[in-house]
């Protein structure tokens, strides 16, 4: 490769950025032209510098990695190659391994980073725009659950890459009435037999006849986390994670509610505190 690839590193954690910069220095094909501490800085840097690749943190306050991509698409900015940096669990990310648009799991491992950079260099050698879009669509699909074909179609039509597929409100039928519950007002949800109890920030509890799995698919995974087979929590209501004397864990919400965390969901919950 004749020219150095221009790199932008985006992460809201200073130590994580520093660590990534140190590791990228080992690759002579890459030249870091900017480091950004939030989504707004990332958008500005990509617009001004037109980098070849962005190491993009998924979990950031205000503008996360998805919002950065969406904003760039809306502004019709040519997308650079994206390597996601994320704390998502390994199971959800294994499917990325075949994609040139790759991911790096926190904490960053040198060998995994080397593999991601190797894929990046191979992609640039091929330099195929259609393939690039397909790879990005596959990567975003793995994180959002949306069909890659739908994402690719929007890319081809220069529409936003991220689809606002999650509803703003949930309609609940009860005694001949339909109540519209804004998703943002939901503190947490627990299962009660064949019903879901939706607890909102105004102190009300709404009964929904739906399975936990069905409801989970309607809630944005960036805003809600499954903490138990019978409980979902709004991440913005989480105050702290506690370890109990018996070795179990529970979440304390900002309204004082305690919610049990099962062992099978403990690692997923911990990603909320590492983002």
Secondary structure, 3 states (H helix, E strand, C coil): CCCCEEEEEECCCHHHHHHHHHHHCCCCCEEEEEEECCHHHHHHHHHHHCCCEEEEECCCCCCCHHHHHHHHHHCCCCCCEEEEEECCCHHHHHHHHHCCCCEEECCCCHHHHHHHHHHHHHHHHHCCHHHHHHHHHHHHHHHHCCCHHHHHHHHHCCCCCCCCCCCCEEEEEECCEEEEEEHHHEEEEEEECCEEEEEECCCCEEEECCCHHHHHHHCCCCCEEEEECCEEEEHHHEEEEEECCCCCEEEEECCCCEEEECHHHHHHHHHHHHC
